[in-house]
């Protein structure tokens, strides 16, 4: 028999954006709704570059739009429920 579990998150249940540095593993939580205001340019601990790129600009406005859109859509009065599906572990097979 194969079992499968699906996990869903309602948009209104998302309360923060979690950022983990790929270099030093420091974690930064940005509340939703909230303004990023330069928080994603560099890691607050090791200063490794995150969304800021010298001579290219920053990707931070794109992340801010995502955060703003997530909150806006979660507050819409729709005739359906919107959820996000998360990754799950592969199915397990029982003998």
C-alpha positions as MATLAB code, in Angstrom:
seq = 'XXXXXXXXXXXXXXXXXXXXXXXXXXXXXXXXXXXXXXXXXXXXXXXXXXXXXXXXXXXXXXXXXXXXXXXXXXXXXXXXXXXXXXXXXXXXXXX';
ca = [
       0.000    0.000    0.000;
       1.251    3.475   -0.831;
       0.376    6.439    1.360;
       0.610   10.069    0.392;
       0.218   13.174    2.530;
      -0.474   16.618    1.171;
       0.077   19.796    3.146;
      -1.614   23.103    2.426;
      -1.213   26.541    3.975;
      -3.907   29.207    3.828;
      -2.529   32.546    2.663;
      -3.843   34.208    5.820;
      -1.748   31.768    7.901;
       1.514   33.149    6.489;
       2.732   35.581    9.151;
       6.387   36.084    8.236;
       8.956   35.638    5.520;
      11.862   33.527    6.834;
      15.262   34.292    5.341;
      18.198   31.975    6.017;
      21.694   32.891    4.900;
      23.141   30.291    2.547;
      26.579   31.170    3.857;
      26.392   31.294    7.684;
      22.818   29.970    8.275;
      21.722   33.092   10.204;
      17.924   33.520   10.167;
      15.953   36.722    9.725;
      12.142   36.876   10.059;
      10.272   39.660    8.284;
       6.672   40.067    9.535;
       3.824   40.110    7.022;
       2.578   42.721    6.466;
       5.779   44.645    6.790;
       8.343   46.704    4.963;
      11.622   45.076    4.035;
      13.505   48.420    3.956;
      16.962   47.105    3.115;
      16.770   44.017    5.350;
      17.493   41.658    2.444;
      20.467   43.435    0.940;
      23.032   41.571    3.050;
      23.060   39.011    5.832;
      22.842   40.831    9.163;
      25.474   38.488   10.627;
      28.144   37.716    8.013;
      27.256   40.514    5.512;
      27.074   37.974    2.648;
      25.115   39.461   -0.254;
      21.437   38.436   -0.387;
      19.113   40.465   -2.632;
      21.469   43.366   -3.216;
      23.871   43.150   -6.098;
      26.570   45.713   -6.636;
      26.411   47.477  -10.024;
      23.152   45.666  -10.876;
      20.688   46.941   -8.313;
      18.595   45.126   -5.813;
      15.982   42.395   -6.100;
      14.430   43.574   -2.859;
      11.525   45.438   -4.552;
      10.487   42.133   -6.158;
      10.391   40.434   -2.760;
       8.476   43.397   -1.304;
       5.876   43.109   -4.091;
       5.505   39.404   -3.300;
       4.979   40.129    0.414;
       2.472   42.908   -0.356;
       0.608   40.754   -2.895;
       0.417   37.808   -0.510;
      -1.241   39.966    2.143;
      -3.550   41.690   -0.365;
      -4.779   38.434   -1.901;
      -5.252   36.798    1.515;
      -7.641   39.610    2.483;
      -9.835   39.380   -0.635;
     -13.377   38.160   -0.092;
     -13.493   35.358   -2.655;
     -15.993   32.587   -3.238;
     -13.210   30.050   -2.764;
     -10.351   29.316   -0.425;
      -6.813   29.887   -1.732;
      -4.078   27.738   -0.266;
      -0.455   26.965   -1.090;
       0.652   23.350   -1.299;
       3.989   22.577    0.319;
       6.530   19.926   -0.570;
       6.127   16.650    1.238;
       8.358   13.667    1.703;
       8.163   10.997   -1.000;
       5.411    8.387   -0.613;
       6.203    5.459    1.627;
       5.405    1.903    0.669;
       4.323   -0.579    3.314;
       4.585   -4.307    2.752;
];
